[in-house]
Amino acid sequence: MASEQQIKEQVQPFDQSSKDRAEQVLAGNVRAASRLITEAQNGHAAARDVLTYLYPHCGQAHLIGVTGPPGVGKSTLVSALICELRRREMTVGVVAVDPSSPFSGGAVLGDRDRMEGFSRDRDVFIRSLASRGASGGLCAVANDAVDVLDAMGKDVVLIETVGVGQSEVEIAQIANTVILTLVPGYGDSLQAMKAGVMEIADILVVNKADTPGADGAVNDLRSMDYYQAVPRGDEMWQVPILKTNARRGEGVDELVSEVFRQIEFAGKTGWKEARQKARRTRQFVDMLTSRIRSDFTDSMDKDVRVTALIQKIESMETDPYTACAEILEKFRAAYK
Amino acid sequence: MASEQQIKEQVQPFDQSSKDRAEQVLAGNVRAASRLITEAQNGHAAARDVLTYLYPHCGQAHLIGVTGPPGVGKSTLVSALICELRRREMTVGVVAVDPSSPFSGGAVLGDRDRMEGFSRDRDVFIRSLASRGASGGLCAVANDAVDVLDAMGKDVVLIETVGVGQSEVEIAQIANTVILTLVPGYGDSLQAMKAGVMEIADILVVNKADTPGADGAVNDLRSMDYYQAVPRGDEMWQVPILKTNARRGEGVDELVSEVFRQIEFAGKTGWKEARQKARRTRQFVDMLTSRIRSDFTDSMDKDVRVTALIQKIESMETDPYTACAEILEKFRAAYK
């Protein structure tokens, strides 16, 4: 546990250079990392500078996604995974993305409980990100947070998200290994998930294995044609289907072993590299789009030519389609 | 009801000019309008051409939003509003946006039922839009659909959407008048709604007025400080709080009268104009951002310079922050 003195030393002055701040994150400084993620979430330009320094140090951590519909015990499973990974002497970061649905507010509280449980372990860093409006934005912040924990030197970064919406699927895809969590009687929850969640699963887990019907659920999933073998790059991967009781820690050792078997497979077959590349491209396009958006919005009050254009649109003197086509033409000319 | 012959005449050849297609929509041709909305939804470039022709003809319809949490009877209320508006000899268009949550699939079926009910009335046009991934995208399609119904010459366009997420609030804001629908015991549902829904309401409706507690709910809302008067431009608007039983059509006459009282107020005070301007600006920025995104994504495989850039990002030779800043710089130079 960090002593009072240590915590005091971690307090950062706010006039540091981006390079100094990046070096503190690289040295594993929890407060520096925390502050950076908060700034990234709030869209501060300063955060981008620090992240630029961190970028070359990313790509070392194993990124493991834990997804599934609400109520399957994802938070509990993540806690159990942390314990098992710590038993194996690995350092762990967690990025927990709160669901965008206002109807299930459970995750936030659960997350606080978890943070409490691990607050004395300096090798565990848990960060929850609340859904804030635009889904593209949340995925961008999740990417940044994962990069920060990766750069801090965590051996494993767990990305926890509800697998119900398109944006959540995109967040899970940041990971190199995706664990889809279900419970006995998962039929309804499968229907509740968007198409695309099943496809990205590398490992299936039937949690709450003490519930009646757990064995039946596992057998049903094993008999699904889809899960005989899924394409992963040029090779086929046999999706393991496991039973856990996360609350008691049962089956978690085996799950972690299967995760590392998948990591080895993904590394050898080029699948990990393909996933990473896809992630970086998505991240870039998201970033470019959202920055162009905010830059343009900012300039509506400042730049005379943009102000004039907006006035023409507001007064319906020009239509948005024509105005859009004109700017797009200029943009094309600019990046080509 | 349209005769077989009339329907036959409405079938459109697919090699028409955009101008011809726009003129058919302006003449109230249902099939031409329907096809155009479908094309806009699928992102066809042809749709943009037709919409450009329609644009100067928009802005005549009263745009009325009907929002509220799931289960308050929005669909039933919209049906009752259609009946009352038709009784007043107004033509009506409806854009019903299905909720993005996969947990409440009720709206789609309900919508089909409604369409059935009004299918013989040529002066009613109901169009439902399913949530498809990106929220920005759905709002853009809703904007287009509203413009099409407006250009068709509908006196009133009703925009029905669930008031739970940020994107749904944005969709409701397309309207000039927003009706927020609640039910007795609305406390929980208010909490379920995102901040921002209460603020955009011009009229509050407590539906299912035959449920116990309806009068109490109305009194509670009337005693809320917030609803004593809300700022609308430079003036204050006293939000009417009404009771309806949409299933029996009770209270709907009064609701429509209050809507037109608000429309008059909004017209006189400049609030309607302010809302319309804000809508046009939002629509334009959404359009610009999504077109830049798709244009850039398309060019990743085609344009050598973009391909080279993406390869550098994938191999982590350059970081996305630096690459983004470079393109943004060029973009700024382009539009300024």
Interface residues (C-beta under 8 A of the other chain):
Chain A: R48 D49 L51 T52 Y55 P56 C58 G59 S100 S101 P102 F103 G133 A134 S135 G136 V164 G165 Q166 Q191 A192 M193 K194 Q276 K277 R280 T281 Q283 F284 V285 M287 L288 T289 S290 R291 I292 R293 D295 F296 T297 S299 M300 D303 R305 V306 I310 I313 E314 M316 D319 P320 Y321 T322 A323 C324 A325 I327 L328 K330 F331 R332 A333 A334 Y335 K336
Chain B: R48 D49 L51 T52 Y55 P56 C58 G59 S100 S101 P102 F103 G133 A134 S135 G136 V164 G165 Q166 Q191 A192 M193 K194 Q276 K277 R280 T281 Q283 F284 V285 M287 L288 T289 R291 I292 R293 D295 F296 T297 S299 M300 D303 R305 V306 I310 I313 E314 M316 D319 P320 Y321 T322 A323 C324 A325 I327 L328 K330 F331 R332 A333 A334 Y335 K336
